[in-house]
Amino acid sequence: MKRAAIIINAYSRLKSALNQSARLKEELAKLGVDAEILPNDAFFCTVEGDGGIVSRLSGFDFVVYLDKDKYVARMLQKCGVRLFNRAEAIEDCDDKMLTAIRLANAGIPMPPTVPGLLCYDENAPLNAAAMDRAAQILGYPLVVKSSYGSLGSGVHLARDAGELKDICQKLKCSPHLFQKFIAESSGRDARVIVVGGEVTAAMTRTAHDDFRSNLELGGSGSPLKPDDGLAELCRRVARHICLDYCGIDILFGSNGYLVCEVNSNAFFGGIERVTGINVAAAYAAHMYRSVYGGE
């Protein structure tokens, strides 16, 4: 019997996340793969006293890894488990600053970005000179993002020095970055899903009262047929990070497309509803071909 494990976050109760695993289980079943949904709370792997890693996850041909726990992903992979996506790709996408660094020097256009300062002392005063330098490099308004986060959370717009100070005070002790605000794309972007190196679905997202266009924040979506330039850009991003599946967020700059973020576990419920394209089926088919071969 063909079997797969779908590993999800141990604490996740988000409807979009639960839909993701349920839909993939459903589509894998149509291909003859019995998929079991497992919360990531069973300590699947242990580093033993002799330094070796032991995995207690057995009987599965592959794992659909829908969590962002990099430690378990790395350990499973070291034990020879085939993950979708691979551990390194998940890490590259989970950290927004690491994503920018990973894509840098590859001819992939992105908004100008600088990393925030690391701080380990909640009582330390803000480094005003550093904030001024970030503003000089990027100009106002500028975007401040938590390096980790999804669904638009942790993304802030600083219109002036006062707002920048308030945001930085909140984010001071967590990894964050500063990014140029792309005014032409305010409240509007594109979400492109790439599966197995090919563009599978795309939509334009539009906000109604926010500079962020996420559907989860109240934005709306409309189907998008990517032109050749956009499709090739997204294929290159997926290839460069070695992603089996991803959602790429694209900004519309004055001189062309800009890659804003890459999501290794992008929720597909919204884009399926908007476009009518069965993204889960495409991902399931890619995993099936990758593991078992055939068309």
N, C-alpha and C positions, 0 to 999 in steps of 0.2 A: 504493500500500500504506500502511496506517495503521501508524505506528511510534512507539514510546516508548522512552525511556531510563530505567532504574532505577539511580540513583546511590547506591552504598553506601560506607561508610567504608573507606578504603584498608587499614586494619589490622584490621578486625573479623573475628574468627574465631568469634564467639559464635553458637551454634546457633540461638538465637531470632532473631538478626538475619538470618542466612542464610536461615532459613525464611521470614522476612517477604518478602524479595525474590523467592524462588522461588515462593511462593504467589501473589504479585501478578502475576508473569510468567505463571503458569499460567492465572489467571482473565482476564487481559487477552487471552490467546491465544484463549480461548473466545469473546471478543467480536470477534475478527478483528484484534486489535492485536498486532503483532510487537514484543515488548519485549526490549531488550538490557540485561543487568545489567552495569554498569560500575563498577569501583572508582574512588574519587575520588583518583586518583594521576596523571592525565594532564595536569594543568595546563590544564584546558579553556579558561580565560580568561587574558588578559594585558592589563595596563594598558600601552599603547604609549607611545612617546616623545612623541607629540603629545597625550597625555592621554586618548585614546580607549580604549575596551575592545573587544578583539577576542575573539570566541568561536570555538573550533575544534570545538565540538559542533554538528554539523549533520545534517540528514536526519531529525530527530525532531519529531513534532507536539507533544510535551510531555515533561516530566521528572517522574518520581516521585523526590523528593529524600529519601532515607532516611539521609543523613548530617546532622551538626549543624555542619558547616563553614560558618559564616555568610559568609565572604568569597566563596567560590565561588558560594554561593546568591545573594548580592547581585549579583555580576558577571553571572551567567547571566540574572538577572531584568532587569538593565539592558540586556542585549542582546535583550530581548524574548521570552525563553523563558518559557513558562507552567509554573510549578512547582506541585507538590502535595506539601507545603503551601508557601505563599508564604514568602519569606525572612523577612519581618517577623514572621510568626506563629511560625516556628521559633525565632527569637531570643527572642520573648516567653516561650516555653515552656521553652527550654533553661536560662535563668537563673531559678531559683525565686524570687528576690527581685523580679526584673523582672516575673514572672508576677503576684505579689501587687500590685505597683504598677499594673500594667496593668488589673487587675480592680477596683482600689480606686475608690470613689465611684460604683460602678455598681449598688449595691444587692445585691451578691453576698456572702453570708456566708463568712467565712474565719476561721481561728484568728488571734488577735492575733500580730503578727509585727514584729520590728525587725531592721534590717540589722546585721551584725557590722562591726567596725572594719577598715579597710584597713591592712595593715602590709606594708612592703617590706624590713624588716630582721629577719633570722632571729635576731639576737642581742638585739633589743629586748625588754625585760621586758614581761610581760603588763600590760595596764591593768586593775588590780584594781578600780578605782572603776567602770569601765565594765561589768565583769562583774556587780558588785553592783547597778548600776542595771538591767541587763537582768533580773536575778533579781527585783528589786523590782517591775518592770513585769509580769512574766509568772508569777512564783512558781515554786516547785519542786514536782515535777520539771519541767524544761523541755527542749524539743527543740532541738538544735543541728544545723544542716544545712549541708553544702557547697552553695553556690549552684548548682553543676553536679554532675550525677551521676544515675544511674538504677539501677533494680533494687534500690533500698533502700540502695545504697552511699552512704557519706558522711552517713548519718542516725544521730544519737547521742542518747541520753537521759542528761541530767545530773540526778541525784537530789539532789545537794547541792553546796556550793561547791567541795569538793575535786574532784569529778568534772567540774564545769564548768571548773575551771582546767586539768585534764588534757586535756580535749577542745579547749579553746581554744588550748592550746599546740600541739596537732597541726594545727589549722586556721588558725593565726594569719596565715600568709602566703598564704592562698588565700581568695577571696570566700566568705562564709558568712553565716548568719542565725540568729536566735533565734526560737523559736516556742512559744506556749503549748501545753502537753501536754493533750490532750483525753482525760481519764481514761476517760470513758464509751466511748470507741472504741479503747482500748488493745488491740492485737492483732486489730483487726477494722475493715475499711473496705469500701467499694464501689468497683469499677472499672466505669465506664460508657463505652462506645464511642459516639462521635457521628460519623456520616458524612453529609456534605452537609446538615448542620443538623438531622438527625434521629437520635434514639437508636436504635442498631442492636442492641446487645447489652449486657448488664450481669451482673455477678456480685458476690456477697459474698465477700470474702477473709478467712480466719481463720488466725491464726498459732497454732502449737502451743507455742512456747516463746520468744516474741519480741514486743516491742511493735510491730514492723513486720510487715505482713501479706503482703508480696510472695510470689508463688508461687515465684519464683526463690530465696527464702530458706527454702523448706520449708513455706510456708503452703498451705492448701487452698482451693479455690473451690467455690461452689455457685451455681446459676442464680438470678438476681434479676429480678423483674418490677418495674421502677421505678413508683412511684406518680406521679400527675400533678405533684406538687410537685418531686420529684427530676428527672423528665424535663424539665420546663420550666427548672429551674435549669441543667441541663447544656446544654440548647439555648442558653440565654442566654450561658453561658460561651463556647461555640464561636462564636457570632455575634460576641461582643464582641472576640474575638481574631482573627476572620476565618479560622477553621480549616476546611479541607475535611475533615480527619480528625483525630481526637484521642481519647485516653483520659483521662478525668477521674477523679481519686481523691477520694472523698467520705468524710468522717468523720461519725460519728453523735454529734452533740453533745447536751447535755441539753435544748437549746432548738430542735433541728432539725439539718438537714444543714449541713455546712461543707465548702467546697472546699479541699482540701489541696494538690493539685498538678494540673497539666495537662501531658500528654505529647503532643507533636505527632507523634511516631513510635512511639506505644505498640505494643509487640509484641502480636499478636493470637492467637498459637498457643495460649496457655493458655485464653483466653476462648472460642475456638472449640471446644476440647476439652470445656470445662465446660458450655457452653450448647448445643452442636450447631449454632450459627449460623455461616454462612459469611461472616465479616467481610470476607475478602479479596474475595469476589465483590461485596459491597455497595460496597466502596471502588472496585474496578475499574469497576463500573457508573456510579458517580458521576463518575469521571474521564472516562469515555466520553461521558456526557451533556454534561458541561461543555465538552468540546473539540469534539465532533462533533454534538451536539444529539440529538434523538430521545428515545424513552422508555427 
